[in-house]
Amino acid sequence: MEIHQVSFSYDKKRDQLKQVNGRIEPGKITTIIGPNGSGKSTLLGVMSQNYAPHSGQVVLDGKAIRSYKPKELARKLAVVHQQNDAPHDITVEKLAGFGRIAHRSMLAPHREEDDKAVEWALSCTNLLEKRQATLDQLSGGEKQRAWVAMALAQSTPMLFLDEPTTFLDIYYQIELLELIKKLNADHGLTIVMVLHDINQAIRYSDRLIVMKNGEIQMQGPPDEVITEASIKRIYGVDVIVKHEEAAGLYMIPVGI
């Protein structure tokens, strides 16, 4: 996926994205980070065709995403939004089954292929034993994994996640991020996500896109992007950046 000179505004008065250029490398985990209001989720929305840029374009497999029909694009990429809504009494299995809509017409007969895709999605997210549970019976972490299962059932090569760890405590945050890492390692999914936590972004990403004021400031591997100077410039925070054999690269805020 390539992003070419993309600009976008919600109100046509102020650009939330300003001439953005970038590239998503296949088979990698790319995380978009930056201060509040920097355009992280907006960029993800443009990349997934939820928003149409007023200039520039996003290209997927050599074709502008605006040229894709909805179901055609839904077979290319799946999205887990920050906030998701569904009836509280829907079962995990039925929710995951909605991911197959991209692969069948409304009146199509039941297919074994759909059952296999749902089974695989539930297995990947460790929800096989919860398949008949309803959403209101799940923990916060299990609910988020159920939405990931629905996205996986779409059987797409790309998975987008907009702030997937929001509203989760630290245990479920790590559980979800480990799942994302495993999906990438075991199944080769190209993953793009938005995160607030810089240390989590460092640990679970192959590449980072750093945004500020609607522009991409830096992009590259975490060990090239995350420095004491870059964090001060982007966030206005003084940090110490360390690298240890056991913990890897991480940063510690020390003041403003």
C-alpha positions in Angstrom: 0.0 0.0 0.0 1.3 3.5 -0.9 0.1 6.9 0.2 0.6 9.7 -2.3 0.2 13.4 -1.4 -3.0 12.8 0.7 -4.7 15.7 2.2 -8.0 15.5 4.2 -10.3 17.8 6.1 -13.5 17.1 8.0 -14.8 20.7 7.7 -12.9 22.1 4.7 -11.4 24.7 7.0 -8.4 23.0 8.4 -6.6 20.0 7.0 -6.3 17.1 9.4 -3.9 15.5 6.9 -1.4 17.6 4.9 0.2 16.2 1.8 0.9 12.8 3.5 3.3 10.4 1.7 4.1 6.9 3.0 4.3 3.2 2.3 3.1 0.1 4.1 5.5 -2.8 3.7 3.8 -6.1 3.1 4.2 -8.8 5.8 5.2 -6.2 8.4 3.6 -4.7 11.5 3.4 -0.9 11.1 2.2 1.3 13.9 1.1 4.9 13.7 2.0 7.0 16.7 1.9 10.7 17.6 0.3 13.2 20.0 -3.5 13.6 20.3 -5.0 15.2 17.3 -2.0 14.5 15.1 -4.1 12.6 12.5 -3.3 9.0 13.4 -6.8 7.6 13.2 -7.7 9.9 10.4 -4.9 8.5 8.3 -6.0 5.0 9.1 -9.5 6.0 8.1 -8.3 7.3 4.7 -6.2 4.2 4.2 -9.3 2.0 4.7 -11.6 4.1 2.5 -13.7 5.3 5.5 -12.7 8.8 4.5 -12.1 10.1 1.0 -9.2 12.5 0.7 -9.8 15.8 -1.1 -6.5 15.5 -2.8 -4.0 12.7 -3.4 -4.7 9.0 -3.3 -4.0 5.7 -1.6 -2.9 2.8 -3.8 -3.3 -0.9 -3.0 -1.9 -3.5 -5.2 -1.3 -1.0 -7.9 -4.9 0.3 -7.9 -6.4 3.4 -6.2 -8.6 2.2 -3.3 -11.3 4.6 -4.4 -11.6 2.4 -7.5 -12.4 -0.7 -5.5 -16.0 -1.8 -5.0 -16.8 -2.2 -1.3 -16.8 -6.0 -1.2 -13.7 -6.1 -3.4 -11.9 -3.9 -0.9 -13.3 -5.9 2.0 -11.5 -9.0 0.6 -8.2 -7.0 0.6 -8.3 -5.5 4.1 -10.2 -5.8 7.4 -10.6 -3.1 10.0 -11.1 -3.3 13.8 -12.4 0.1 14.9 -11.7 1.8 18.2 -15.4 1.5 19.2 -17.5 -1.3 17.9 -21.3 -1.9 18.3 -23.4 -5.1 18.1 -26.4 -6.5 20.0 -25.3 -7.6 23.4 -27.0 -11.0 22.9 -25.2 -11.9 19.7 -22.9 -14.9 20.1 -19.2 -14.8 19.4 -19.6 -17.3 16.6 -22.3 -15.3 14.9 -20.3 -12.1 15.2 -17.3 -13.8 13.6 -19.6 -15.1 10.8 -20.4 -11.5 9.7 -16.8 -11.4 8.5 -17.8 -13.7 5.6 -20.2 -11.2 4.1 -17.4 -9.9 1.8 -17.2 -13.4 0.3 -20.8 -14.2 -0.4 -24.0 -12.7 -1.8 -27.0 -12.1 0.5 -28.9 -15.1 -0.9 -26.0 -17.5 -1.3 -26.4 -20.9 0.3 -24.4 -22.0 3.3 -20.8 -22.9 2.4 -18.3 -25.1 4.1 -15.6 -22.6 3.2 -17.3 -20.0 5.5 -17.4 -22.4 8.4 -13.7 -23.2 8.1 -12.9 -19.5 8.0 -14.9 -18.8 11.2 -13.4 -21.8 12.9 -9.9 -20.6 12.0 -10.7 -17.1 13.2 -12.0 -18.4 16.6 -9.0 -20.7 17.0 -6.5 -17.9 16.3 -8.2 -15.6 18.9 -8.5 -18.4 21.5 -12.3 -18.2 21.5 -13.4 -21.7 20.5 -14.7 -22.4 24.0 -16.5 -19.1 24.0 -18.2 -19.5 20.6 -21.7 -19.7 22.1 -21.2 -17.0 24.6 -22.9 -13.7 24.0 -21.0 -10.4 24.0 -22.4 -9.3 27.3 -20.9 -12.4 28.9 -17.4 -11.6 27.8 -14.6 -9.6 29.5 -13.2 -6.5 27.8 -10.3 -8.4 26.4 -12.5 -11.2 25.1 -14.8 -8.7 23.4 -11.9 -7.2 21.6 -10.7 -10.6 20.5 -14.2 -11.3 19.2 -14.0 -8.3 16.9 -10.6 -9.4 15.8 -12.1 -12.8 15.0 -14.7 -11.2 12.8 -11.9 -9.3 11.0 -9.9 -12.5 10.5 -12.9 -14.3 9.2 -12.8 -11.9 6.2 -9.7 -13.8 5.1 -7.8 -10.7 4.1 -4.0 -10.2 3.7 -4.2 -6.9 5.6 -5.5 -6.1 9.1 -6.0 -2.5 10.4 -6.6 -1.8 14.1 -7.5 1.6 15.4 -6.3 2.0 19.0 -7.1 -1.7 19.8 -5.9 -1.5 23.4 -8.1 1.4 24.5 -10.3 0.7 27.5 -8.2 -2.5 28.3 -6.1 -3.0 31.4 -2.5 -3.9 31.0 -3.0 -7.7 31.0 -5.5 -7.6 28.2 -3.4 -5.0 26.3 -0.4 -7.3 26.3 -2.6 -10.3 25.5 -4.0 -8.5 22.4 -0.7 -7.2 21.2 0.8 -10.7 21.6 -2.1 -12.0 19.5 -1.4 -9.4 16.8 2.3 -10.3 16.8 1.5 -14.0 16.4 -0.9 -13.4 13.5 1.8 -11.6 11.7 4.5 -14.2 12.5 2.4 -17.3 11.8 0.2 -16.2 9.0 2.1 -13.3 7.4 -0.6 -10.8 7.8 0.3 -7.2 7.0 -0.8 -5.2 10.1 -1.3 -1.5 10.5 -2.4 -0.2 13.9 -2.7 3.1 15.8 -1.3 3.1 19.4 -0.8 5.7 22.1 1.7 3.8 24.1 5.2 4.4 22.6 6.9 1.5 24.4 4.2 -0.9 23.2 4.6 0.5 19.7 8.4 0.0 19.9 8.0 -3.6 21.2 5.3 -4.8 18.8 6.2 -3.1 15.5 8.6 -3.6 12.6 8.1 0.0 11.5 6.7 3.2 13.0 5.0 6.1 11.3 5.3 9.2 13.5 2.8 12.0 13.0 2.4 15.5 14.2 0.0 18.3 13.1 -1.4 16.1 10.3 2.0 15.3 8.7 4.3 12.3 8.8 7.4 13.5 10.6 9.4 10.2 10.4 8.9 6.6 9.4 11.2 3.6 9.7 12.3 0.9 12.2 11.8 1.8 15.9 15.5 1.8 16.7 16.0 4.5 14.0 12.9 6.6 14.8 12.8 6.6 18.6 15.5 8.9 20.0 15.6 11.3 22.8 15.7 14.2 20.3 12.8 12.9 18.2 10.5 12.3 21.2 11.2 15.8 22.5 10.5 17.3 19.1 7.3 15.4 18.5 5.8 15.2 22.0 7.6 18.0 23.9 8.7 15.5 26.6 12.2 14.8 27.9 13.0 11.1 27.8 15.8 8.6 28.3 16.0 6.0 25.6 17.7 2.7 26.5 18.4 -0.6 25.0 18.9 -3.7 27.1 19.3 -7.3 26.0 16.3 -8.5 28.0 13.9 -5.6 27.5 15.1 -4.4 24.1 14.6 -0.7 23.2 12.4 1.4 25.5 12.0 4.9 26.7 11.5 6.5 30.1 9.8 9.9 30.4 11.7 12.2 32.8 10.0 15.6 32.4 8.8 18.3 30.2 
